[in-house]
């Protein structure tokens, strides 16, 4: 008989924007997995713990050391389920969940859509490691800051009237500030020389705060971003002038479509995305690491919206027996996510899901009963759950868990 619930051990990558040592939730959760060979170094930055079967940083079955993908390939019908395997035409997990611990701005980035991802993967498989798109959600575990999507056009237009920003406008002005004007502004900012970016930042910092209207955070944010990267980093201008700056609280979530511009700034989050690791970077990183501005702006969706439109509110979860789990369902087929919050002694039952799940406990203690077995739950414990498995969760100490799934 195939075991339906498998405890996993996962690993953490060390991107320079991650939090250092034990300040990193990603690393401390990774370290708390029992019997893991992960050794936390207090001097290293730990950015992302990955959970799942993406080959760059795969998860392993804790009891046997087997690569989770090998186990899924051998038992696809029981664990993935025929309908999910047929839907995605493979026996891999169609999603990639992560815990991110962010100390400073991530590169200003977007993820290519499916058509471009397939082309880039064919042309340069070392950099673009799969042919898939990467829409994603970010769920705040506490205070979380992000730049996400574009501000309403009228707000960008108002800021562009500031004298230091006028050189980035087209020489022939249209009667109204539209998507094409925004595209020109973003491209011109990204192509600007180091000297131009430095001078513009200095000039913006010299202006009185009230000149920035409701975006009065801009002059205060410039020194912070300069300290993290460089006064000549083009990302500073694009993010502060054209993008929504969002401050989220625990439980808030945002959805980033494929082709959506974003840069996370600080905090700990659960992130989940379609199975892909493709990214185009063009700011908040060394010039050598940037992709072509031409390609970046040609892919970018210049559909401005206000910050409210990026939010992905939680909803009631129809599989939640005791109402202790909330569903985050982005508008895509690859995955949804549910968050379970239990006080001391509380319990939750989760009905069968017609596909594979990955669950991580971020806080607390308790037990999980599933498929006739009982498992200990504790912060840093991660489980793969096969399709059509009912779960009974009981908290001995207030417990939080997050579960990604597809069906």
C-alpha positions as CSV (number, residue, x, y, z in Angstrom):
1,X,0.0,0.0,0.0
2,X,1.3,3.5,-0.9
3,X,1.7,5.9,2.0
4,X,-0.4,8.9,1.3
5,X,1.3,11.3,3.7
6,X,5.1,11.9,3.5
7,X,7.1,14.1,5.7
8,X,9.7,16.1,3.7
9,X,13.0,17.8,4.2
10,X,13.6,20.9,2.2
11,X,16.4,23.3,1.5
12,X,17.1,27.0,1.5
13,X,18.9,29.2,-1.0
14,X,21.2,32.0,-0.2
15,X,20.4,35.0,-2.4
16,X,21.9,38.2,-1.0
17,X,18.5,39.8,-0.4
18,X,17.6,37.2,2.2
19,X,17.7,37.7,6.0
20,X,20.8,36.7,7.8
21,X,21.2,33.6,10.0
22,X,18.4,33.0,12.5
23,X,16.7,36.3,11.5
24,X,15.5,34.3,8.5
25,X,12.2,32.5,9.1
26,X,12.9,30.4,5.9
27,X,16.2,29.1,7.4
28,X,14.9,28.6,11.0
29,X,11.9,26.6,9.7
30,X,14.2,24.6,7.5
31,X,16.4,23.9,10.5
32,X,13.5,22.7,12.6
33,X,12.6,19.8,10.4
34,X,13.6,16.8,12.5
35,X,16.6,14.7,11.3
36,X,17.5,17.3,8.6
37,X,21.1,17.7,7.4
38,X,20.5,21.5,6.9
39,X,23.1,23.4,8.9
40,X,22.3,27.1,9.6
41,X,25.2,29.5,9.4
42,X,24.6,32.7,11.3
43,X,26.7,34.8,8.8
44,X,24.8,33.7,5.6
45,X,21.7,35.3,4.1
46,X,18.9,32.8,3.6
47,X,16.2,33.9,1.2
48,X,13.9,31.1,0.2
49,X,13.0,27.6,1.4
50,X,11.5,25.7,-1.6
51,X,9.0,22.9,-1.1
52,X,8.1,20.5,-4.0
53,X,9.8,18.9,-7.0
54,X,11.4,21.7,-9.0
55,X,14.8,20.3,-9.9
56,X,16.8,23.4,-8.8
57,X,16.1,22.7,-5.1
58,X,14.0,19.5,-4.7
59,X,12.4,18.1,-1.6
60,X,13.2,14.7,-0.2
61,X,11.2,12.2,1.8
62,X,12.5,12.5,5.3
63,X,12.2,8.8,6.2
64,X,14.0,7.4,3.2
65,X,16.0,10.2,1.6
66,X,14.3,9.6,-1.8
67,X,13.7,12.5,-4.1
68,X,10.0,13.3,-3.8
69,X,9.7,13.4,-7.6
70,X,10.9,9.8,-7.9
71,X,8.2,8.7,-5.4
72,X,5.5,10.5,-7.3
73,X,6.6,9.0,-10.6
74,X,6.4,5.5,-9.2
75,X,3.0,6.1,-7.5
76,X,1.4,8.8,-9.7
77,X,-2.2,7.4,-9.7
78,X,-2.4,7.1,-5.9
79,X,-0.5,10.4,-5.1
80,X,-1.0,12.9,-7.9
81,X,-4.3,11.4,-9.2
82,X,-5.2,10.6,-12.8
83,X,-7.2,13.8,-13.4
84,X,-4.4,16.2,-12.3
85,X,-1.8,14.2,-14.3
86,X,-4.0,14.4,-17.4
87,X,-4.8,18.1,-16.8
88,X,-1.1,19.1,-16.7
89,X,0.2,16.2,-18.9
90,X,2.8,15.1,-16.4
91,X,3.3,13.6,-12.9
92,X,5.2,16.6,-11.5
93,X,3.7,19.0,-9.0
94,X,2.2,21.9,-11.0
95,X,3.1,24.4,-8.3
96,X,6.1,25.5,-6.3
97,X,5.5,26.8,-2.7
98,X,8.2,28.7,-0.8
99,X,8.9,30.6,2.4
100,X,10.6,33.9,1.7
101,X,12.5,36.0,4.3
102,X,13.2,39.4,2.7
103,X,15.8,41.8,4.2
104,X,16.0,44.2,1.2
105,X,14.4,44.7,-2.2
106,X,14.4,41.8,-4.6
107,X,15.3,42.5,-8.2
108,X,12.7,44.5,-10.1
109,X,11.3,41.7,-12.1
110,X,8.6,40.0,-14.1
111,X,8.1,36.5,-15.2
112,X,7.7,35.7,-19.0
113,X,4.4,34.4,-20.2
114,X,4.1,30.9,-21.6
115,X,4.8,31.8,-25.2
116,X,7.9,33.8,-24.4
117,X,9.1,31.3,-21.7
118,X,9.0,28.5,-24.3
119,X,11.1,30.6,-26.7
120,X,13.6,31.7,-24.0
121,X,14.0,28.2,-22.7
122,X,14.8,26.9,-26.2
123,X,17.3,29.7,-26.8
124,X,19.0,29.7,-23.4
125,X,18.0,26.7,-21.2
126,X,20.8,27.6,-18.6
127,X,19.1,30.9,-17.7
128,X,15.5,30.0,-18.4
129,X,15.2,26.5,-17.0
130,X,11.7,25.6,-18.1
131,X,9.1,26.5,-20.8
132,X,6.4,27.6,-18.3
133,X,4.9,30.8,-17.0
134,X,5.0,31.9,-13.4
135,X,2.0,33.7,-12.0
136,X,2.3,33.8,-8.2
137,X,0.7,34.8,-4.9
138,X,2.4,36.2,-1.9
139,X,0.8,35.7,1.5
140,X,2.1,37.9,4.4
141,X,3.1,36.1,7.6
142,X,3.6,39.5,9.3
143,X,4.3,43.1,8.1
144,X,5.2,42.9,4.4
145,X,6.2,45.6,1.9
146,X,6.1,45.3,-1.9
147,X,6.1,47.2,-5.1
148,X,3.5,45.7,-7.2
149,X,2.0,46.7,-10.6
150,X,1.5,50.2,-11.8
151,X,-0.2,53.1,-10.1
152,X,-3.2,54.7,-11.8
153,X,-2.1,56.7,-14.8
154,X,-3.4,60.0,-13.4
155,X,-1.2,59.5,-10.3
156,X,1.9,58.7,-12.4
157,X,1.1,61.7,-14.6
158,X,1.0,64.0,-11.6
159,X,4.4,62.9,-10.4
160,X,5.9,63.2,-13.9
161,X,5.2,67.0,-13.7
162,X,7.9,67.3,-11.1
163,X,10.9,69.0,-12.8
164,X,13.5,66.3,-12.2
165,X,11.2,63.7,-13.9
166,X,10.1,65.7,-16.9
167,X,13.2,64.5,-19.0
168,X,11.8,61.0,-19.0
169,X,8.6,62.0,-20.8
170,X,8.2,61.7,-24.6
171,X,9.3,64.9,-26.4
172,X,5.9,65.0,-28.3
173,X,3.3,65.0,-25.5
174,X,0.0,63.3,-26.1
175,X,-3.2,65.1,-24.8
176,X,-3.5,62.4,-22.1
177,X,-1.0,60.2,-20.2
178,X,-1.7,56.7,-21.6
179,X,-0.2,53.2,-21.6
180,X,2.2,54.1,-24.4
181,X,3.4,57.1,-22.5
182,X,4.0,54.9,-19.4
183,X,5.9,52.4,-21.6
184,X,8.1,55.3,-22.8
185,X,8.7,56.5,-19.2
186,X,9.6,53.1,-17.9
187,X,11.9,52.3,-20.8
188,X,13.6,55.7,-20.6
189,X,14.2,55.3,-16.8
190,X,15.6,51.8,-17.3
191,X,17.9,53.0,-20.1
192,X,19.1,56.1,-18.2
193,X,22.8,56.4,-17.5
194,X,24.3,56.0,-14.0
195,X,24.9,59.8,-13.8
196,X,21.3,60.6,-14.9
197,X,19.8,58.3,-12.3
198,X,22.1,59.8,-9.5
199,X,21.2,63.3,-10.5
200,X,17.5,62.6,-10.6
201,X,17.6,60.9,-7.2
202,X,19.4,63.9,-5.7
203,X,17.0,66.3,-7.2
204,X,14.0,64.4,-5.9
205,X,15.4,64.2,-2.4
206,X,15.9,68.0,-2.5
207,X,12.2,68.7,-3.1
208,X,9.8,69.4,-0.3
209,X,7.7,66.4,0.7
210,X,4.4,68.1,-0.1
211,X,5.4,68.2,-3.8
212,X,4.8,64.5,-4.0
213,X,1.1,64.7,-3.0
214,X,-0.2,61.4,-1.6
215,X,3.1,59.7,-2.6
216,X,5.0,61.6,0.2
217,X,6.9,58.3,1.1
218,X,9.0,58.7,-2.1
219,X,11.8,61.1,-0.8
220,X,12.1,59.0,2.4
221,X,12.3,55.8,0.5
222,X,15.1,56.9,-1.9
223,X,17.9,56.9,0.7
224,X,16.7,53.4,1.9
225,X,16.9,51.9,-1.6
226,X,20.2,53.7,-2.3
227,X,21.7,52.2,0.8
228,X,20.5,48.7,-0.3
229,X,21.8,49.0,-3.9
230,X,23.2,52.1,-5.4
231,X,22.3,55.7,-6.1
232,X,22.6,54.8,-9.8
233,X,20.2,51.8,-9.7
234,X,17.5,52.4,-12.3
235,X,15.0,50.3,-10.3
236,X,14.7,53.1,-7.7
237,X,13.0,55.5,-10.2
238,X,10.7,52.9,-11.8
239,X,9.5,51.5,-8.5
240,X,9.0,54.8,-6.7
241,X,7.5,56.8,-9.5
242,X,5.4,54.3,-11.5
243,X,4.6,51.4,-9.2
244,X,2.2,50.8,-6.3
245,X,4.0,50.7,-2.9
246,X,2.0,48.3,-0.7
247,X,2.2,47.7,3.0
248,X,0.5,44.5,4.0
249,X,-0.4,42.9,7.3
250,X,-0.4,39.2,8.4
251,X,-3.0,37.3,6.3
252,X,-3.0,39.8,3.4
253,X,-2.2,38.4,0.0
254,X,-1.3,39.7,-3.4
255,X,-1.6,38.1,-6.8
256,X,1.1,38.7,-9.5
257,X,0.0,37.7,-13.0
258,X,2.5,36.4,-15.5
259,X,4.1,39.6,-17.1
260,X,3.3,41.6,-13.9
261,X,6.0,43.9,-12.7
262,X,6.9,43.6,-9.0
263,X,9.7,43.8,-6.4
264,X,9.2,42.6,-2.8
265,X,10.8,44.9,-0.3
266,X,10.7,43.4,3.2
267,X,9.0,40.8,5.4
268,X,8.3,37.0,5.6
269,X,5.9,35.5,3.2
270,X,4.5,32.2,1.9
271,X,4.9,32.4,-1.8
272,X,3.4,30.0,-4.3
273,X,3.7,30.0,-8.0
274,X,3.1,27.9,-11.1
275,X,6.0,25.4,-11.6
276,X,8.6,27.7,-13.1
277,X,11.8,29.5,-12.2
278,X,11.9,31.9,-15.1
279,X,12.5,35.6,-14.4
280,X,13.5,38.8,-16.2
281,X,15.4,41.3,-13.9
282,X,16.1,44.9,-14.7
283,X,16.7,46.8,-11.5
284,X,17.8,46.4,-7.8
285,X,20.7,44.2,-9.1
286,X,24.1,44.6,-10.7
287,X,24.0,45.8,-14.3
288,X,25.6,42.5,-15.3
289,X,22.6,40.6,-14.0
290,X,20.0,42.6,-15.9
291,X,18.1,41.4,-18.8
292,X,17.7,43.5,-21.9
293,X,15.5,46.6,-21.3
294,X,14.0,46.0,-24.8
295,X,12.9,42.5,-24.0
296,X,11.7,43.5,-20.5
297,X,9.5,46.3,-21.7
298,X,8.2,44.4,-24.7
299,X,6.9,41.6,-22.4
300,X,5.6,43.8,-19.6
301,X,1.9,44.2,-19.3
302,X,1.3,48.0,-19.2
303,X,-2.1,47.7,-17.6
304,X,-2.1,50.1,-14.7
305,X,-4.4,49.5,-11.8
306,X,-4.5,50.7,-8.3
307,X,-3.0,48.7,-5.4
308,X,-6.5,47.3,-4.5
309,X,-6.6,45.3,-7.7
310,X,-3.4,43.4,-6.7
311,X,-5.0,42.2,-3.4
312,X,-6.2,38.6,-3.3
313,X,-8.7,38.4,-0.4
314,X,-9.2,35.1,1.4
315,X,-12.6,33.3,1.1
316,X,-14.4,30.5,2.9
317,X,-13.0,27.1,2.1
318,X,-15.6,24.5,1.2
319,X,-13.5,21.6,2.5
320,X,-13.0,23.2,5.9
321,X,-15.0,21.2,8.5
322,X,-14.7,23.6,11.4
323,X,-14.2,26.9,9.5
324,X,-10.6,27.2,10.7
325,X,-9.1,27.3,7.2
326,X,-9.3,30.2,4.7
327,X,-8.8,29.8,0.9
328,X,-6.7,31.9,-1.3
329,X,-7.7,31.1,-4.9
330,X,-5.8,33.0,-7.7
331,X,-7.4,33.1,-11.2
332,X,-5.3,30.3,-12.6
333,X,-5.5,26.5,-12.8
334,X,-2.1,25.4,-11.3
335,X,-2.8,25.9,-7.6
336,X,-4.8,27.3,-4.7
337,X,-3.6,27.8,-1.1
338,X,-5.4,27.4,2.2
339,X,-4.3,28.8,5.6
340,X,-5.3,27.0,8.8
341,X,-5.2,28.9,12.1
342,X,-6.0,27.0,15.4
343,X,-5.9,28.2,19.0
344,X,-4.7,25.9,21.9
345,X,-6.8,22.7,21.8
346,X,-8.8,23.6,18.7
347,X,-9.2,21.2,15.8
348,X,-9.9,21.3,12.0
349,X,-10.9,18.7,9.5
350,X,-10.2,19.2,5.8
351,X,-12.2,17.1,3.3
352,X,-10.7,15.3,0.3
353,X,-8.9,17.3,-2.3
354,X,-8.7,15.8,-5.8
355,X,-5.0,16.3,-6.2
356,X,-1.7,16.6,-4.4
357,X,-1.0,19.0,-1.5
358,X,2.1,20.3,0.3
359,X,1.6,21.6,3.9
360,X,4.0,23.5,6.1
361,X,3.5,24.3,9.8
362,X,4.9,27.8,10.6
363,X,3.9,28.0,14.3
364,X,2.7,25.8,17.2
365,X,2.4,22.1,17.9
366,X,-0.2,19.4,17.3
367,X,-1.1,16.2,15.5
368,X,-2.3,15.3,12.0
369,X,-4.4,12.2,11.5
370,X,-4.6,11.0,7.9
371,X,-4.9,7.7,6.0
372,X,-5.1,5.8,9.3
373,X,-1.8,7.2,10.7
374,X,-1.0,10.0,13.2
375,X,1.8,12.4,12.6
376,X,3.4,15.0,14.9
377,X,3.0,18.6,13.8
378,X,5.5,21.4,14.8
379,X,6.9,24.5,13.3
380,X,9.1,23.6,10.4
381,X,7.4,20.3,9.7
382,X,6.5,19.9,6.0
383,X,4.3,17.2,4.5
384,X,3.3,16.0,1.1
385,X,-0.3,14.8,1.1
386,X,-1.6,12.5,-1.7
387,X,-4.9,13.2,-3.5
388,X,-8.2,12.3,-1.9
389,X,-6.9,12.2,1.7
390,X,-9.0,13.6,4.5
391,X,-7.1,15.4,7.2
392,X,-7.8,15.9,10.9
393,X,-5.6,18.5,12.6
394,X,-5.5,19.1,16.3
395,X,-3.5,21.9,18.0
396,X,-2.0,21.3,21.4
397,X,-0.3,24.7,21.1
398,X,-1.8,27.5,18.8
399,X,-0.9,26.3,15.3
400,X,-0.6,27.9,11.9
401,X,-0.2,25.9,8.7
402,X,-0.3,26.7,5.0
403,X,-1.2,24.2,2.3
404,X,-0.8,24.5,-1.5
405,X,-2.8,22.2,-3.7
406,X,-4.0,21.5,-7.2
407,X,-7.0,19.5,-8.4
